[in-house]
């Protein structure tokens, strides 16, 4: 395995773990509406899964792909990657909308929207 592929794999592993920590560990505990929590879980979890796949493809890239450009072109045109990114677009905007709405309501009620983490 080439050194850049290993570095890319380890970097994506770290990103995957961070997204999963937030998506599975933090977002469900936020003191916000169910709508906002679910959107946060979906968004951060699908982002994590994207980076897990990027890690796995980078580990496989040395033997299978002649150039990084071929790997890049193949990876980002895969149907499931287009679907997962479409889910992410919807989820991130639902999370942002819900969180903004919840913050506004909390300010109006003089409450702490994050609760006890």
NORUR-V341489 format. One record per residue. RES is the residue in three letters. PSI is psi as a letter, one per 40 degrees, with the letter a starting at -180 (999 if undefined). OMEGA is omega in whole degrees, -180 to 180 (999 if undefined). BURIAL is + if it has 24 or more other C-alpha atoms within 12 Angstrom, else -. Layout:
# NORUR-V341489
res & psi & omega & burial
RES & PSI & OMEGA & BURIAL
RES & PSI & OMEGA & BURIAL
This chain:
# NORUR-V341489
res & psi & omega & burial
UNK & h & 179 & -
UNK & i & -179 & -
UNK & d & 180 & -
UNK & d & 179 & -
UNK & d & 179 & +
UNK & d & 178 & -
UNK & d & 179 & -
UNK & d & 179 & +
UNK & d & -180 & +
UNK & d & 177 & -
UNK & d & 180 & -
UNK & d & 174 & +
UNK & d & 178 & +
UNK & d & 179 & -
UNK & d & 177 & +
UNK & d & -178 & +
UNK & d & 178 & +
UNK & d & 178 & -
UNK & d & -179 & +
UNK & d & 177 & +
UNK & d & -179 & -
UNK & d & -177 & +
UNK & d & -176 & +
UNK & d & -175 & +
UNK & d & -173 & -
UNK & d & -174 & +
UNK & d & -180 & +
UNK & d & -177 & +
UNK & e & -180 & -
UNK & h & 179 & +
UNK & g & 180 & -
UNK & i & -179 & +
UNK & i & 177 & +
UNK & d & 177 & -
UNK & d & -178 & +
UNK & d & 179 & +
UNK & d & -179 & +
UNK & d & 178 & +
UNK & d & 178 & +
UNK & d & 178 & +
UNK & d & -179 & +
UNK & d & -178 & +
UNK & d & -175 & +
UNK & d & 177 & +
UNK & d & 179 & +
UNK & d & 174 & +
UNK & d & 178 & +
UNK & d & -180 & +
UNK & d & 175 & +
UNK & d & -179 & +
UNK & d & 173 & +
UNK & d & 178 & +
UNK & d & 177 & +
UNK & d & 178 & +
UNK & d & -178 & +
UNK & d & 178 & +
UNK & d & 180 & +
UNK & d & 177 & +
UNK & d & -179 & +
UNK & e & -168 & -
UNK & d & -173 & +
UNK & d & -177 & -
UNK & d & -171 & -
UNK & d & -172 & -
UNK & h & -179 & -
UNK & d & -178 & -
UNK & i & 175 & -
UNK & d & -180 & -
UNK & d & 178 & -
UNK & d & 178 & -
UNK & d & -179 & +
UNK & d & -179 & -
UNK & d & 179 & -
UNK & d & -175 & -
UNK & d & -174 & +
UNK & e & 174 & -
UNK & e & 177 & -
UNK & h & -177 & -
UNK & d & -178 & -
UNK & d & 176 & -
UNK & d & 176 & +
UNK & d & 179 & -
UNK & d & -178 & -
UNK & d & 178 & +
UNK & d & 174 & +
UNK & d & 176 & -
UNK & d & 180 & +
UNK & d & 180 & +
UNK & d & -180 & -
UNK & d & -176 & -
UNK & d & -178 & +
UNK & d & 179 & +
UNK & d & 174 & -
UNK & d & 179 & +
UNK & d & -180 & +
UNK & d & 179 & -
UNK & d & -179 & -
UNK & d & -178 & +
UNK & d & 178 & +
UNK & d & 178 & -
UNK & d & -179 & -
UNK & d & 177 & +
UNK & d & 179 & +
UNK & d & 178 & -
UNK & d & -180 & -
UNK & d & 177 & -
UNK & d & 179 & -
UNK & d & -180 & -
UNK & e & -178 & -
UNK & f & -179 & -
UNK & i & 176 & -
UNK & h & -174 & -
UNK & e & -177 & +
UNK & e & 180 & -
UNK & a & 180 & -
UNK & h & 176 & -
UNK & 999 & 999 & -
